[in-house]
């Protein structure tokens, strides 16, 4: 590479040759060339990561979620601004990423102060400030945004749902209330009662699941039967101990259930999760946001800590490739999934009857045994 001094000396030589000449045509040619160079310098260079034609740019964001809605929304805004600059079409944030969760709650325990956090942080969906902010961003950047938040029941403010929300350039698109509550969630939240609707968008047909939902094959299976091509899965899923790294069974269950739903159904699968803090160990959030096309090909995955994954996917092309690899048509695959869904319903109904009887007779027998001492003490057998 030439030194700056050498380049300057060359310029001055050329300048002398042209401007010291008495021929006006040379001055005119030089002036035109200089003007062209200056004009070209103002033209923006095409981005090196420009989207290939026919693809959708997905981005999954995993970040460290706090119990402060203000802080979380500031972090979300930062990623949305970056995604807008990077021409992202659809951005997914984790479960309850807007409000977070309070201290005093785990998968096994919850205190009274934590319970009060849920109605306090719940909002109308749509119509609340969080939805309004996200819709404004979606319109500004011509982008689809999905996240999960606490929704206030429109008819009873004491009832709260864990709700995934999808918005886009056209405004509010739809929502899904988490059906399968895990651990202590049922102490603070109402369970949803129906599968996700399939939302028809400019990017394709999209369905939603939340965290523990994806461990149930019927959730994504029904979405596929109903026409979904893309499934979005926000999570807040803890590992057992971050120090176990890839040997952590809870983190691997999170990853495996997403991969299984992805390849069983031939859908583009975008999932994300809370990131852990750098010094977290036991019960650290498991991270591992991931994007895969319909064939199961993974385009990237984060680790335990904060990060993003971006992928350009031709949705329909990947679905066509899935069926080519599977050796089935889409209609044949859907027919098979319907059979599996019918089997699931029968099994689920039977399990429900068994569960009811176990609870009824189990509690009756168990309570009788536990109370036997007092019953004998107060002479139950003699009366």
ZITA-V609986 format. One record per helix or strand. SS is the DSSP state (hx for helix, st for strand). FROM is the first residue (numbers start at 1). TO is the last residue. If there is no record, write none. Layout:
BEGIN
ss:SS from:FROM to:TO
ss:SS from:FROM to:TO
END
This chain:
BEGIN
ss:hx from:4 to:19
ss:hx from:24 to:41
ss:st from:56 to:62
ss:hx from:69 to:85
ss:st from:90 to:92
ss:st from:105 to:105
ss:st from:110 to:110
ss:hx from:112 to:121
ss:st from:123 to:123
ss:hx from:129 to:141
ss:st from:144 to:152
ss:st from:160 to:168
ss:st from:171 to:177
ss:hx from:185 to:188
ss:st from:190 to:190
ss:st from:199 to:201
ss:st from:204 to:210
ss:hx from:211 to:215
ss:hx from:217 to:225
ss:st from:230 to:234
ss:st from:238 to:238
ss:st from:241 to:241
ss:hx from:242 to:247
ss:hx from:249 to:265
ss:st from:268 to:272
ss:st from:282 to:282
ss:st from:285 to:285
ss:st from:290 to:292
ss:st from:298 to:301
ss:st from:307 to:313
ss:hx from:315 to:326
ss:hx from:330 to:370
ss:hx from:372 to:377
ss:hx from:380 to:382
END
